[in-house]
Amino acid sequence: MSRELEIVLNSIWPVLKAGLAVTIPLSLISFAIALVIAVITALVKLSNFKILKLIFSTYVWIFRGTPLLVQLFLVFYGLPKAGVTLDPWTAAIITFSLNTGAYASESIRASILSIPKGQWEAAESLGMTYWQVLRRVIAPQTVRISLPPVTNDFIDLVKGTSLAASITIAEMFMIGQQIVAFTYEPLAIYALVAVIYLMFVSILTFIQGRLEKVASKYI
């Protein structure tokens, strides 16, 4: 057995373990928070509250217009200068949640806007309140329409967690870097990390396809 192959085989579990213990949990927690942020942001931007719309629009503009790595550095390394010190996990979750929430909010907002206004008017003519229309008529359709782009945002988030290595979180990419520093085999190890990311993304893409089929059938 060649040295490179032996190193790769010995590295599979440490990298995969980091993915299961850090990358996936970090992605799931951040995405759950991001969904809440995205829904609130989308609804505010569709409301008539001008000041709130301006605040949330500015938030979306900032987080969509600046690199994720810069955002991570600002939260983790910059905020301590303002007296706010966060541990790496908290900083990462806050940054990933706000970043993904900004992107997902636009997908949700566009999905709501794609629903014909006639459905709002028809529901209101039946005596439904704004929130009843939103919950019973608009929300189910929004879920179905926004599911593909929002799940794509989640997949992007999973890949984006590799940047958490820059703030000392030992996710898959950092573990790969540590192994490379010890073995001096960057091609083999980084290829292994890429393959494991690809495996995770392929599984998520399969789940996405199943969810879309379920949504189109039952929603």
N, CA and C of each residue as an Amber inpcrd file, in Angstrom:
protein
   657
   0.8510000  -1.2000000   0.0000000   0.0000000   0.0000000   0.0000000
   0.8830000   1.2450000   0.0000000   0.5640000   2.1820000  -0.9060000
   1.3650000   3.4020000  -0.9930000   1.1380000   4.2750000   0.2340000
   2.1040000   5.1470000   0.4870000   2.0090000   6.0360000   1.6470000
   0.7970000   6.9540000   1.5320000   0.5580000   7.5030000   0.3300000
  -0.5620000   8.4200000   0.1350000  -1.8920000   7.7420000   0.4130000
  -2.0650000   6.5160000  -0.0700000  -3.3140000   5.7880000   0.1460000
  -3.5130000   5.4880000   1.6220000  -2.4490000   5.1050000   2.2930000
  -2.5430000   4.8160000   3.7220000  -2.9460000   6.0570000   4.5100000
  -2.3820000   7.2010000   4.1340000  -2.7120000   8.4610000   4.8080000
  -4.1800000   8.8100000   4.5920000  -4.6510000   8.6520000   3.3600000
  -6.0460000   8.9550000   3.0440000  -6.9910000   8.0630000   3.8310000
  -6.6960000   6.7610000   3.8590000  -7.5560000   5.8230000   4.5830000
  -7.5900000   6.1370000   6.0780000  -6.4460000   6.5220000   6.6220000
  -6.3880000   6.8630000   8.0440000  -7.0510000   8.2050000   8.3430000
  -7.2340000   9.0110000   7.3120000  -7.8030000  10.3550000   7.5060000
  -9.3070000  10.4030000   7.3080000  -9.8870000   9.3590000   6.7320000
 -11.3190000   9.3760000   6.4140000 -12.1610000   9.6050000   7.6700000
 -11.9130000   8.8240000   8.7150000 -12.7530000   8.9390000   9.9000000
 -12.5780000  10.2750000  10.6180000 -11.3650000  10.7840000  10.8290000
 -11.2450000  12.0980000  11.4830000 -11.9820000  13.2070000  10.7400000
 -11.8840000  13.2080000   9.4190000 -12.5720000  14.2470000   8.6370000
 -14.0800000  14.0270000   8.6750000 -14.5110000  12.7810000   8.4830000
 -15.9400000  12.4770000   8.5130000 -16.5350000  12.7560000   9.8920000
 -15.7930000  12.4300000  10.9350000 -16.2530000  12.6860000  12.3080000
 -16.4610000  14.1750000  12.5370000 -15.5390000  14.9980000  12.0250000
 -15.6840000  16.4510000  12.1400000 -16.9180000  16.9360000  11.3850000
 -17.2030000  16.2900000  10.2670000 -18.3930000  16.6540000   9.5090000
 -19.6720000  16.3440000  10.2570000 -19.7120000  15.1540000  10.8600000
 -20.9150000  14.7310000  11.5830000 -21.0770000  15.4620000  12.9140000
 -19.9620000  15.7590000  13.5640000 -20.0190000  16.3570000  14.9000000
 -20.0410000  17.8730000  14.8870000 -19.5350000  18.4770000  13.8170000
 -19.4210000  19.9400000  13.7840000 -20.1270000  20.5540000  12.5790000
 -19.7500000  20.1350000  11.3710000 -20.2780000  20.7700000  10.1570000
 -21.7990000  20.6660000  10.0610000 -22.3290000  19.4650000  10.2110000
 -23.7750000  19.2780000  10.0780000 -24.5490000  19.9530000  11.2120000
 -24.1730000  19.7550000  12.4880000 -24.8890000  20.4740000  13.5550000
 -24.8140000  21.9900000  13.4060000 -23.6550000  22.5030000  13.0470000
 -23.5060000  23.9440000  12.8520000 -24.4270000  24.4320000  11.7430000
 -24.5300000  23.6510000  10.6800000 -25.3990000  24.0100000   9.5610000
 -26.8710000  23.9650000   9.9560000 -27.2700000  22.9180000  10.6600000
 -28.6820000  22.7620000  11.0390000 -29.1370000  23.8480000  12.0080000
 -28.3160000  24.1320000  13.0150000 -28.6840000  25.1680000  13.9870000
 -28.7770000  26.5240000  13.3090000 -27.7760000  26.8390000  12.4940000
 -27.7600000  28.1330000  11.8010000 -28.9420000  28.2620000  10.8440000
 -29.2690000  27.1750000  10.1550000 -30.3600000  27.2370000   9.1770000
 -31.7070000  27.3740000   9.8530000 -31.8890000  26.7060000  10.9830000
 -33.1600000  26.8280000  11.7160000 -33.3950000  28.2750000  12.1360000
 -32.3560000  28.9150000  12.6480000 -32.4740000  30.3280000  13.0360000
 -32.6560000  31.1940000  11.8030000 -31.9340000  30.8670000  10.7340000
 -32.0230000  31.6460000   9.4970000 -33.4280000  31.6320000   8.9130000
 -34.1190000  30.4920000   9.0150000 -35.4830000  30.4000000   8.4960000
 -36.4210000  31.3610000   9.2190000 -36.2720000  31.4330000  10.5440000
 -37.0970000  32.3600000  11.3210000 -36.8030000  33.7980000  10.8940000
 -35.5280000  34.1140000  10.7710000 -35.1260000  35.4580000  10.3360000
 -35.6660000  35.7480000   8.9420000 -35.5820000  34.7620000   8.0530000
 -36.0100000  34.9520000   6.6670000 -37.5050000  35.2250000   6.5580000
 -38.3040000  34.4660000   7.2990000 -39.7590000  34.6540000   7.2540000
 -40.1350000  36.0300000   7.7950000 -39.5640000  36.3920000   8.9330000
 -39.8600000  37.7070000   9.5200000 -39.4390000  38.8190000   8.5720000
 -38.2450000  38.6930000   8.0050000 -37.7410000  39.7210000   7.0840000
 -38.6210000  39.8530000   5.8610000 -39.0210000  38.7180000   5.2820000
 -39.8740000  38.7500000   4.0880000 -41.2100000  39.4250000   4.3800000
 -41.8170000  39.0760000   5.5130000 -43.1120000  39.6640000   5.8690000
 -42.9920000  41.1600000   6.1460000 -41.9170000  41.5610000   6.8160000
 -41.7200000  42.9880000   7.0990000 -41.5290000  43.7620000   5.8060000
 -40.7530000  43.1950000   4.8810000 -40.4980000  43.9000000   3.6240000
 -41.7390000  43.9940000   2.7440000 -42.7290000  43.1520000   3.0240000
 -43.9930000  43.2070000   2.2810000 -45.0600000  44.0210000   3.0160000
 -44.7030000  44.4970000   4.2100000 -45.6680000  45.2360000   5.0170000
 -45.6700000  46.7210000   4.6510000 -46.4690000  47.4830000   5.3690000
 -46.5570000  48.9300000   5.1400000 -45.8080000  49.7410000   6.1940000
 -45.0180000  49.0490000   7.0240000 -44.2610000  49.7380000   8.0570000
 -42.9450000  50.2450000   7.4670000 -42.9120000  51.5040000   7.1000000
 -41.7880000  52.0490000   6.3360000 -40.4610000  51.9820000   7.0790000
 -40.4740000  52.3170000   8.3590000 -39.2200000  52.3160000   9.1120000
 -38.6690000  50.8990000   9.2500000 -39.5510000  49.9490000   9.5790000
 -39.1240000  48.5530000   9.6920000 -38.6420000  48.0190000   8.3480000
 -39.3410000  48.3840000   7.2840000 -38.9230000  47.9540000   5.9490000
 -37.5280000  48.4600000   5.6300000 -37.2500000  49.6950000   6.0050000
 -35.9330000  50.2760000   5.7530000 -34.8600000  49.5380000   6.5490000
 -35.1570000  49.2350000   7.8150000 -34.1910000  48.5320000   8.6650000
 -33.8830000  47.1440000   8.1190000 -34.9320000  46.4020000   7.7760000
 -34.7200000  45.0360000   7.2950000 -34.1320000  45.0130000   5.8860000
 -34.4950000  45.9780000   5.0710000 -33.9000000  46.0730000   3.7300000
 -32.4130000  46.3720000   3.8180000 -32.0420000  47.2130000   4.7680000
 -30.6290000  47.5290000   4.9720000 -29.8630000  46.3010000   5.4330000
 -30.4890000  45.5320000   6.3390000 -29.8650000  44.2830000   6.7990000
 -29.6040000  43.3360000   5.6370000 -30.6150000  43.1340000   4.7740000
 -30.4640000  42.2430000   3.6160000 -29.3880000  42.7770000   2.6740000
 -29.3980000  44.0740000   2.4470000 -28.4140000  44.7010000   1.5580000
 -26.9880000  44.4710000   2.0560000 -26.7730000  44.6300000   3.3450000
 -25.4320000  44.4730000   3.9190000 -24.9610000  43.0270000   3.8320000
 -25.8120000  42.0860000   4.2360000 -25.3720000  40.6910000   4.3010000
 -25.3180000  40.0170000   2.9400000 -26.0680000  40.5270000   1.9780000
 -25.9470000  39.9910000   0.6210000 -24.8200000  40.6670000  -0.1560000
 -24.4140000  41.8250000   0.3080000 -23.4220000  42.6090000  -0.4330000
 -22.0070000  42.5120000   0.0700000 -21.7930000  41.7620000   1.1670000
 -20.4410000  41.6140000   1.6970000 -20.0810000  40.1300000   1.8010000
 -18.7910000  39.8020000   1.6740000 -18.3770000  38.3920000   1.7280000
 -18.6250000  37.7720000   3.1010000 -18.9830000  36.5110000   3.1020000
 -19.2500000  35.7870000   4.3450000 -18.0140000  35.7590000   5.2410000
 -16.8410000  35.6010000   4.6430000 -15.6150000  35.5580000   5.4380000
 -15.3970000  36.8720000   6.1740000 -15.6600000  37.9850000   5.5050000
 -15.5210000  39.2970000   6.1380000 -16.5090000  39.4270000   7.2920000
 -17.7160000  38.9300000   7.1000000 -18.7300000  38.9750000   8.1600000
 -18.2770000  38.1740000   9.3800000 -17.7080000  36.9940000   9.1370000
 -17.2020000  36.1730000  10.2390000 -16.1110000  36.9020000  11.0220000
 -15.2060000  37.5400000  10.2870000 -14.1110000  38.2510000  10.9330000
 -14.6240000  39.4430000  11.7290000 -15.6150000  40.1370000  11.1850000
 -16.1730000  41.2840000  11.8990000 -16.8220000  40.8600000  13.2100000
 -17.5710000  39.7670000  13.1640000 -18.2810000  39.3010000  14.3670000
 -17.3090000  38.7260000  15.3930000 -16.3720000  37.8980000  14.9360000
 -15.4930000  37.1930000  15.8890000 -14.2960000  38.0360000  16.3280000
 -13.6540000  38.7030000  15.3690000 -12.4590000  39.4760000  15.7020000
 -12.7390000  40.9690000  15.9000000 -13.8080000  41.4700000  15.2710000
 -14.0920000  42.8940000  15.3490000 -14.8950000  43.3190000  16.5590000
 -15.9320000  42.5420000  16.8970000 -16.8010000  42.9180000  18.0160000
 -16.0830000  43.0480000  19.3630000 -15.0310000  42.2350000  19.6330000
 -14.3170000  42.4370000  20.9030000 -13.7800000  43.8600000  21.0750000
 -13.4690000  44.5360000  19.9690000 -13.0250000  45.9250000  20.0580000
 -14.1460000  46.8380000  20.5490000 -15.3940000  46.3860000  20.3760000
 -16.5480000  47.1510000  20.8520000 -17.0410000  46.6250000  22.1970000
 -16.2760000  45.7350000  22.7990000 -16.6310000  45.2040000  24.1060000
 -17.5160000  43.9870000  24.0800000 -17.7120000  43.3850000  22.8980000
 -18.5660000  42.1920000  22.7680000 -17.6940000  41.0220000  22.3260000
 -17.4550000  40.0930000  23.2260000 -16.6190000  38.9370000  22.9190000
 -17.4830000  37.6790000  22.8460000 -17.3890000  36.9820000  21.7300000
 -18.1860000  35.7780000  21.5100000 -17.2700000  34.5730000  21.3190000
 -17.7230000  33.4050000  21.7720000 -16.9580000  32.1960000  21.5020000
 -17.1420000  31.8300000  20.0290000 -16.2420000  31.0110000  19.4730000
 -16.2950000  30.7080000  18.0320000 -17.6360000  30.1670000  17.5490000
 -18.2470000  29.2390000  18.3120000 -19.5240000  28.6570000  17.8850000
 -20.6270000  29.7090000  17.8310000 -20.7030000  30.5390000  18.8450000
 -21.7350000  31.5750000  18.8660000 -21.5370000  32.5550000  17.7180000
 -20.2970000  32.9570000  17.5000000 -19.9940000  33.8870000  16.4120000
 -20.3590000  33.2830000  15.0600000 -20.0370000  32.0070000  14.8840000
 -20.3350000  31.3390000  13.6160000 -21.8390000  31.2120000  13.3970000
 -22.5640000  30.7950000  14.4270000 -24.0160000  30.6290000  14.2930000
 -24.6890000  31.9620000  13.9920000 -24.2870000  33.0120000  14.6800000
 -24.8680000  34.3370000  14.4240000 -24.6080000  34.7710000  12.9910000
 -23.3580000  34.6200000  12.5540000 -23.0010000  35.0680000  11.2060000
 -23.6850000  34.2420000  10.1300000 -23.6230000  32.9170000  10.2510000
 -24.2440000  32.0590000   9.2480000 -25.7610000  32.2580000   9.2160000
 -26.3630000  32.4390000  10.3780000 -27.8160000  32.6270000  10.4350000
 -28.2250000  33.9260000   9.7470000 -27.5270000  34.9970000  10.0470000
 -27.8600000  36.2920000   9.4440000 -27.5880000  36.2870000   7.9490000
 -26.4970000  35.6630000   7.5430000 -26.1580000  35.6190000   6.1150000
 -27.1780000  34.7980000   5.3280000 -27.4440000  33.5890000   5.7960000
 -28.4020000  32.7280000   5.1000000 -29.8120000  33.2950000   5.1860000
 -30.1540000  33.9010000   6.3280000 -31.4710000  34.5170000   6.4800000
 -31.7080000  35.6120000   5.4720000 -30.6690000  36.3860000   5.1700000
 -30.8000000  37.4670000   4.1890000 -31.1150000  36.9110000   2.8040000
 -30.4090000  35.8570000   2.4170000 -30.6490000  35.2640000   1.0980000
 -32.0100000  34.5570000   1.0440000 -32.3120000  33.7750000   2.0770000
 -33.5710000  33.0270000   2.0790000 -34.7780000  33.9540000   2.1320000
 -34.6280000  35.1080000   2.7720000 -35.7570000  36.0440000   2.8660000
 -36.1950000  36.5260000   1.4910000 -35.2310000  36.7080000   0.6010000
 -35.5790000  37.1520000  -0.7470000 -36.2870000  36.0500000  -1.5260000
 -35.9040000  34.8010000  -1.2850000 -36.5890000  33.6770000  -1.9350000
 -38.0260000  33.5840000  -1.4470000 -38.2190000  33.7420000  -0.1420000
 -39.5630000  33.6720000   0.4270000 -40.4060000  34.8590000  -0.0270000
 -39.8170000  36.0370000  -0.0160000 -40.5510000  37.2400000  -0.4590000
 -40.9910000  37.1050000  -1.9160000 -40.0780000  36.6210000  -2.7650000
 -40.4140000  36.4410000  -4.1790000 -41.5110000  35.3880000  -4.3510000
 -41.4890000  34.3500000  -3.5170000 -42.5130000  33.3030000  -3.5920000
 -43.8840000  33.8580000  -3.2300000 -43.9390000  34.6970000  -2.2050000
 -45.2160000  35.3080000  -1.8140000 -45.7310000  36.2180000  -2.9130000
 -44.8200000  36.9960000  -3.4970000 -45.2270000  37.9250000  -4.5570000
 -45.6810000  37.2060000  -5.8240000 -45.2230000  35.9590000  -6.0010000
 -45.6060000  35.2150000  -7.2160000 -47.0360000  34.6940000  -7.1550000
 -47.6430000  34.7040000  -5.9610000 -49.0220000  34.2400000  -5.8190000
 -49.9750000  35.3390000  -6.2870000 -50.8880000  35.0460000  -7.2080000
 -51.7860000  36.0750000  -7.7520000 -52.5510000  36.8360000  -6.6710000
 -52.6750000  38.1340000  -6.8550000 -53.3930000  38.9580000  -5.8850000
 -54.8650000  38.5750000  -5.7770000 -55.3780000  37.9620000  -6.8400000
 -56.7730000  37.5430000  -6.8290000 -57.0770000  36.5620000  -5.7140000
 -56.0690000  35.7780000  -5.3190000 -56.2890000  34.8190000  -4.2330000
 -56.4430000  35.5410000  -2.8970000 -55.6570000  36.6160000  -2.7200000
 -55.8310000  37.4360000  -1.5170000 -57.2480000  38.0190000  -1.4710000
 -57.6520000  38.5920000  -2.6070000 -58.9460000  39.2650000  -2.6760000
 -60.0900000  38.2790000  -2.4770000 -59.9690000  37.0870000  -3.0720000
 -61.0200000  36.0790000  -2.9330000 -61.1470000  35.6250000  -1.4860000
 -60.0050000  35.4170000  -0.8310000 -60.0350000  34.9770000   0.5560000
 -60.5970000  36.0670000   1.4740000 -60.2010000  37.3090000   1.2200000
 -60.6990000  38.4230000   2.0410000 -62.1980000  38.6260000   1.8420000
 -62.6800000  38.3370000   0.6220000 -64.1130000  38.4860000   0.3540000
 -64.9490000  37.4590000   1.1220000 -64.2680000  36.3790000   1.5590000
 -64.9480000  35.3560000   2.3570000 -64.9270000  35.7010000   3.8420000
 -64.3490000  36.8400000   4.1540000 -64.3410000  37.2910000   5.5380000
 -63.0850000  36.9600000   6.3190000 -62.0730000  36.4480000   5.6350000
 -60.8310000  36.1170000   6.3280000 -60.0400000  37.3860000   6.6400000
 -59.3540000  37.3610000   7.7810000 -58.4570000  38.4630000   8.1130000
 -57.1510000  38.3010000   7.3450000 -56.2990000  39.3200000   7.4160000
 -55.0000000  39.2700000   6.7240000 -54.2050000  38.0530000   7.1610000
 -54.1350000  37.8060000   8.4720000 -53.3380000  36.7000000   8.9820000
 -53.9540000  35.3520000   8.6530000 -55.2780000  35.2860000   8.5750000
 -55.9290000  34.0360000   8.1760000 -55.6270000  33.7120000   6.7190000
 -55.6590000  34.7240000   5.8860000 -55.3240000  34.5260000   4.4650000
 -53.8840000  34.0560000   4.3310000 -53.0170000  34.7030000   5.0810000
 -51.5980000  34.3730000   5.0140000 -51.3560000  32.9330000   5.4570000
 -52.0220000  32.5230000   6.5370000 -51.7910000  31.1910000   7.0940000
 -52.4520000  30.0900000   6.2720000 -53.7050000  30.3230000   5.8330000
 -54.4660000  29.2550000   5.1910000 -54.2810000  29.1830000   3.6730000
 -54.0200000  30.3040000   3.0500000 -53.9690000  30.3420000   1.5860000
 -52.5640000  30.5700000   1.0490000 -51.9050000  31.5790000   1.5990000
 -50.6190000  31.9900000   1.0420000 -49.4630000  31.1140000   1.5180000
 -49.4170000  30.8200000   2.8240000 -48.2860000  30.0650000   3.3840000
 -48.0690000  28.7030000   2.7200000 -49.1220000  27.8750000   2.5200000
 -48.8880000  26.5730000   1.8880000 -48.2860000  26.6860000   0.4900000
 -48.7830000  27.6590000  -0.2850000 -48.2340000  27.8360000  -1.6220000
 -46.8050000  28.3700000  -1.5770000 -46.5480000  29.2420000  -0.6040000
 -45.2030000  29.7970000  -0.4590000 -44.1960000  28.7070000  -0.1320000
 -44.5940000  27.7670000   0.7210000 -43.7040000  26.6560000   1.0790000
 -43.3220000  25.8740000  -0.1650000 -44.3090000  25.5620000  -0.9880000
 -44.0450000  24.7720000  -2.1940000 -43.1500000  25.5210000  -3.1820000
 -43.4190000  26.8080000  -3.3770000 -42.6670000  27.5940000  -4.3570000
 -41.2440000  27.8880000  -3.8780000 -41.1110000  28.1840000  -2.5880000
 -39.8040000  28.6000000  -2.0700000 -38.9090000  27.4420000  -1.6760000
 -39.4500000  26.2270000  -1.6480000 -38.6800000  25.0750000  -1.1890000
 -37.3750000  24.8650000  -1.9690000 -37.4000000  24.8580000  -3.3030000
 -36.1310000  24.6500000  -4.0270000 -35.0620000  25.6990000  -3.7310000
 -35.3760000  27.0110000  -3.8500000 -34.3110000  27.9840000  -3.5660000
 -33.8640000  27.9990000  -2.1090000 -34.7780000  27.7600000  -1.1910000
 -34.4010000  27.7870000   0.2240000 -33.5250000  26.5810000   0.5770000
 -33.8390000  25.4170000   0.0300000 -32.9860000  24.2560000   0.2790000
 -31.6230000  24.4380000  -0.3830000 -31.5930000  25.1420000  -1.4960000
 -30.3060000  25.4710000  -2.1130000 -29.4900000  26.3750000  -1.1890000
 -30.1690000  27.2790000  -0.4980000 -29.4830000  28.1400000   0.4710000
 -28.8820000  27.2910000   1.5960000 -29.5960000  26.2470000   1.9940000
 -29.0770000  25.3610000   3.0450000 -27.8380000  24.6180000   2.5610000
 -27.8860000  24.1460000   1.3280000 -26.7260000  23.4480000   0.7620000
 -25.5240000  24.3900000   0.6800000 -25.7640000  25.6230000   0.2720000
 -24.6870000  26.6170000   0.2470000 -24.1390000  26.8630000   1.6480000
 -25.0290000  26.8350000   2.6410000 -24.5970000  27.0350000   4.0210000
 -23.6850000  25.9050000   4.4760000 -24.0390000  24.6740000   4.1320000
 -23.2040000  23.5290000   4.5030000 -21.7940000  23.7050000   3.9490000
 -21.7010000  24.1130000   2.6930000 -20.3780000  24.3360000   2.1060000
 -19.6880000  25.5410000   2.7290000 -20.4830000  26.5580000   3.0610000
 -19.9150000  27.7710000   3.6290000 -19.3450000  27.5850000   5.0210000
 -19.7650000  26.5300000   5.7200000 -19.2440000  26.3090000   7.0730000
 -17.7450000  26.0220000   7.0630000 -17.1930000  25.7260000   5.8910000
 -15.7410000  25.5220000   5.8120000 -14.9960000  26.7830000   6.2400000
 -15.6330000  27.9360000   6.1070000 -15.0090000  29.1950000   6.5180000
 -14.9040000  29.3190000   8.0310000 -15.6420000  28.4780000   8.7560000
 -15.5690000  28.5240000  10.2160000 -14.1780000  28.1560000  10.7190000
 -13.3970000  27.4970000   9.8670000 -12.0190000  27.1800000  10.2450000
 -11.2220000  28.4510000  10.5130000 -11.6170000  29.5380000   9.8630000
 -10.8930000  30.8060000  10.0210000 -11.0810000  31.4260000  11.4010000
 -12.0900000  30.9380000  12.1560000 -12.2840000  31.4420000  13.5230000
 -12.1380000  30.2970000  14.5230000 -11.2830000  29.3680000  14.1770000
 -10.7980000  28.2790000  15.0540000 -11.7990000  27.1720000  15.3400000
 -12.8630000  27.0330000  14.5550000 -13.7880000  25.9100000  14.7380000
 -13.2480000  24.7000000  13.9810000 -13.1220000  23.5850000  14.6700000
 -12.5030000  22.3960000  14.0860000 -13.5080000  21.6060000  13.2540000
 -13.9720000  22.2020000  12.1630000 -14.8480000  21.4740000  11.2450000
 -13.9840000  20.7060000  10.2340000 -14.5980000  20.1880000   9.1890000
 -13.8900000  19.2870000   8.2870000 -12.6570000  19.9170000   7.6490000
 -12.7980000  21.1550000   7.2100000 -11.6810000  21.7840000   6.5100000
 -10.4920000  22.0040000   7.4400000 -10.7680000  22.4290000   8.6830000
  -9.6660000  22.6250000   9.6340000  -8.9780000  21.3080000   9.9590000
  -9.7670000  20.2460000  10.1400000  -9.1650000  18.9320000  10.3890000
  -8.2850000  18.5340000   9.2050000  -8.7710000  18.8200000   8.0010000
  -7.9660000  18.5510000   6.8080000  -6.6640000  19.3400000   6.8240000
  -6.7310000  20.5970000   7.2090000  -5.5240000  21.4310000   7.2910000
  -4.5380000  20.8700000   8.3130000  -5.0550000  20.4130000   9.4400000
  -4.1820000  19.8480000  10.4690000  -3.4940000  18.5740000   9.9850000
  -4.2380000  17.7460000   9.2490000  -3.6450000  16.5140000   8.7220000
  -2.5860000  16.8360000   7.6730000  -2.8630000  17.8240000   6.8330000
  -1.8930000  18.2460000   5.8180000  -0.6120000  18.7570000   6.4750000
  -0.7540000  19.5230000   7.5500000   0.4160000  20.0650000   8.2520000
   1.2880000  18.9480000   8.8240000   0.6490000  17.8230000   9.1230000
   1.3810000  16.6960000   9.7140000   1.9380000  15.7510000   8.6520000
   1.1890000  15.5480000   7.5560000   1.5720000  14.5450000   6.5590000
   2.2380000  15.1280000   5.3160000   2.0510000  16.4260000   5.0820000
   2.5720000  17.0940000   3.8740000   2.0050000  16.4710000   2.5940000
   0.7220000  16.1320000   2.6420000   0.0360000  15.5650000   1.4760000
  -1.2090000  16.4020000   1.1680000  -1.0430000  17.6330000   0.7050000
  -2.2040000  18.5150000   0.4850000  -3.1670000  18.0180000  -0.5890000
  -2.6410000  17.4670000  -1.6800000  -3.5200000  17.0350000  -2.7700000
  -4.4470000  15.9200000  -2.3040000  -3.8930000  14.9160000  -1.6830000
  -4.6860000  13.7560000  -1.2640000  -5.6940000  14.1290000  -0.1780000
  -5.2750000  14.9120000   0.8020000  -6.1560000  15.2340000   1.9270000
  -7.2500000  16.2160000   1.5250000  -6.8910000  17.2480000   0.7900000
  -7.9240000  18.2100000   0.3750000  -8.8970000  17.5740000  -0.6150000
  -8.4090000  16.6240000  -1.4060000  -9.3100000  15.8780000  -2.2880000
 -10.2830000  15.0450000  -1.4550000  -9.7860000  14.4630000  -0.3730000
 -10.6480000  13.6890000   0.5220000 -11.7120000  14.5820000   1.1440000
 -11.3160000  15.7560000   1.6230000 -12.2740000  16.6980000   2.2010000
 -13.3330000  17.0720000   1.1630000 -12.8920000  17.3220000  -0.0730000
 -13.8270000  17.6760000  -1.1390000 -14.8130000  16.5510000  -1.4070000
 -14.3330000  15.3190000  -1.3970000 -15.2000000  14.1540000  -1.6460000
 -16.2500000  14.0190000  -0.5430000 -15.8520000  14.2480000   0.7140000
 -16.8070000  14.1280000   1.8180000 -17.8400000  15.2470000   1.7600000
 -17.4020000  16.4670000   1.4170000 -18.3750000  17.5480000   1.2020000
 -19.3360000  17.1770000   0.0830000 -18.7940000  16.6210000  -0.9920000
 -19.6320000  16.2190000  -2.1210000 -20.6310000  15.1550000  -1.7090000
 -20.2150000  14.2390000  -0.8530000 -21.1130000  13.1990000  -0.3590000
 -22.2620000  13.8170000   0.4390000 -21.9310000  14.7370000   1.3460000
 -22.9620000  15.4050000   2.1360000 -23.9450000  16.1550000   1.2400000
 -23.3990000  16.8940000   0.2860000 -24.2450000  17.6960000  -0.6010000
 -25.1140000  16.7920000  -1.4760000 -24.5790000  15.6700000  -1.9120000
 -25.3530000  14.7380000  -2.7430000 -26.5370000  14.1730000  -1.9520000
 -26.2970000  13.8410000  -0.6730000 -27.3820000  13.3480000   0.1790000
 -28.4440000  14.4220000   0.3630000 -27.9960000  15.6480000   0.6200000
 -28.9370000  16.7550000   0.7990000 -29.7120000  17.0460000  -0.4830000
 -29.0560000  16.9180000  -1.6220000 -29.7310000  17.1390000  -2.9050000
 -30.8040000  16.0780000  -3.1390000 -30.5030000  14.8380000  -2.7460000
 -31.4960000  13.7670000  -2.8550000 -32.6960000  14.0560000  -1.9550000
 -32.4190000  14.4700000  -0.7190000 -33.5060000  14.8060000   0.2170000
 -34.3240000  15.9700000  -0.3260000 -33.6400000  16.9430000  -0.9220000
 -34.3330000  18.0890000  -1.5180000 -35.3170000  17.6320000  -2.5900000
 -34.8760000  16.7250000  -3.4330000 -35.7540000  16.2170000  -4.4820000
 -36.9700000  15.5080000  -3.9260000 -36.7760000  14.7330000  -2.8750000
 -37.9000000  14.0390000  -2.2460000 -38.8800000  15.0260000  -1.6130000
 -38.3270000  16.0500000  -0.9560000 -39.1850000  17.0590000  -0.3300000
 -40.0160000  17.7990000  -1.3780000 -39.4120000  18.0850000  -2.5040000
 -40.1320000  18.7950000  -3.5610000 -41.2810000  17.9420000  -4.0840000
 -41.0630000  16.6290000  -4.2100000 -42.1190000  15.7530000  -4.6730000
 -43.2620000  15.6840000  -3.6600000 -42.9070000  15.5990000  -2.3860000
 -43.9240000  15.5610000  -1.3280000 -44.6960000  16.8730000  -1.3030000
 -43.9880000  17.9830000  -1.4410000 -44.6410000  19.2980000  -1.4040000
 -45.5990000  19.4760000  -2.5830000 -45.1630000  19.0220000  -3.7550000
 -46.0370000  19.1740000  -4.9340000 -47.2630000  18.2740000  -4.8580000
 -47.1700000  17.2030000  -4.0990000 -48.2790000  16.2600000  -4.0080000
 -49.2760000  16.6250000  -2.9200000 -48.7810000  17.0990000  -1.7770000
 -49.6480000  17.2830000  -0.6320000 -49.9060000  18.7420000  -0.2620000
 -49.1180000  19.6780000  -0.7990000 -49.3040000  21.0840000  -0.4380000
 -49.9490000  21.8400000  -1.6060000
